[in-house]
Structures are given as C-alpha cells and as structure tokens.
C-alpha cells in the first residue's frame, strides 16, 4: 500500500518555521546572500521535512497514531515555491505497531529530496 501527501512550500511557510525554531539562517530568506552563492531562491530548512513526514504519517494512520521513531537523510535541496510529495509504504504491521519506509520527492522535477527515511508508529 503506497501512501502519498503533497505540500507546496512557500516563503511564508518557511518564515513561520524559522520563527518557531529560531533558525534565521540567511540561506532561508536573504536574496543578496543567496545571489552571492549562486542560488536563485531561498532554501527550505532541512529539518522541516521531519515535520512534514510526521504530518503525513498522522494523516495516513490517524490522529491517535503515535510516531515513536523517525529517521531521514537529505539528498538534495528544495527551494521556496516547490511542491514536495511525501511517499510512504507500510512494510510491516504487527501487534499495534507499523513500520513505514518513506521518501520525499520534488513534484516539479522528480528529484529525491529525502531518502532513505523510515518511521515506526504505535496504533490505537
């Protein structure tokens, strides 16, 4: 069973996340800083992918499911204005727990932003 959730990441989303996490690195918002480094758009903070994966898991398995483990590795940059696709496959389910293989793709060009990734959830 393949599970999918898409999310467009806009600059206001990135600013809200930066405010919540106190991560104000110029890479995520400063046009001059980005231009000096050959980047055309702000770079999405990598840690936010953990949040997007957790949201997707709760949508797929219900609000009472508890994420007990989540791991992921970054593969490529994602930029403001791009749409990500969280994809999950339940690989094992037993005794009230489920293990899920995950990845995050960029919809616009298909590049892999996050992989490998995995989660374990406790189900109600």
N, C-alpha and C positions, 0 to 999 in steps of 0.2 A: 504494500500500500504506500503510494507516494503522496506526500503532503506538501502543499505549496502556499506561500503567502508573499504578496508583493507590497513594496512600500517605496514611494518616491521620497527622496531625502532632499529637502530644500534648505537653504541657508538659515531661515528662522528656526527650523528643527535643530540645526547644528548649534545655533546660538543658545537655544534653550538647554540643550545637553551640556554645553560648555558652562553655563551658569549653574546647573545642578551639580556638576562635578568639579568646578573651579579649574577647568582646563582651558586657559585662554591663550594657547599657543597660536602665534600668528599664522601658522600653516592652515588654520581652520577659518580664517576670515580676512586677513590683510592683503589687499590686492597688490600693493607695491612689493611686499615681502614675497608673494607668490611669483610675480613677474620676474623679480631678480633671480629666481630659481628655475625659471622656465616653465612654470605651471600656470595654466590659464584660469583655473577655478580653484576655490577652496577645497581642501582635502577633508573628507569625513573622518572624524576621530575613530580609530580602530576599535576602541573599547565599546563603542555604541553597538557594534554587531552582536555582542553578548546580550545586550538589552533587546535588540530586535529578534534574536533567536529565542529568548525567554518568552517574549510576547507571542511569537508564533507557536511555541510549544503549548502555552496556556490556551491559545485559541483552538489548537488541534485536539488537545486532550482534556479540556475543560478547566474552569476557574478553580476547581478544588484539587487539581493535579499539582504536585509539589516537585519542582526541579531540584533534585538532590546532587546532581553533578552536571557540569557543563565545561567543555573544553573546546578550543578552536585555535586555528593558526591562520594568520593573514597571508594572502597570496598576492594581491595587487591592490593598488589604490582605488578608492571610489571618490568621486567628486560631487560637489553640490549640484543638484538638479538631476542626478541619475536615479534610476529606479533599480532597487535590489529585489531579488527573488530568493526567499528562504525556502529551501527544499529539504524535506526530511523523509526518511524511510524507517519505519519501525522494524528493527532487526531481531528483537527478542522481547517477548512479553510473558511474564510468569509471576504468580503469587503477588499480584498487586503492584508490580513494577514493570516498566517498559524501558528498553534501550533504543535510542534513535540515532542513526547516522544522519549528519546534517552537512549542508554546504550553503554558501551564499553566492549567487551569480549576479552579474550586472546585466539587466534586461537589454539595454541598448546594443551591446556588442557580444554578449555571451561570455565575457571573461569571468574567471572564477576569482572572487574577492576573498572568500574564506573557505578553506578546506585543508586538511580534514577537520571535521568537527563532530562532536558526539555529546549526547545528553542521556542522563538517567532520570526517570520520573517515578514518583510514587503516586499511584492512582487511588482515588477514594473507593 
